[in-house]
Amino acid sequence: MLILSRKINEKVVIGDGVVVSIVEIRGDQVKLGIEAPRSVKVFRQEVYDAIQDENRLAAGSAAELPALELPQ
């Protein structure tokens, strides 16, 4: 893990298209601005984890579906 110190309005560049800006610091909360191409999905960790859980559940339930019989 890379750990950086940044001040308000300073930025970090990740790869060719992602820029993370420090927008505000208030107490123990830091607000970040993230600029990324539309093809790059950006999620909060808890949202990403929920999506992964739902995907695992959906994949597991698909295996439990009965096979469909086609009319002859």
Long-range contacts (C-beta under 8 A, 24 or more apart in sequence): none
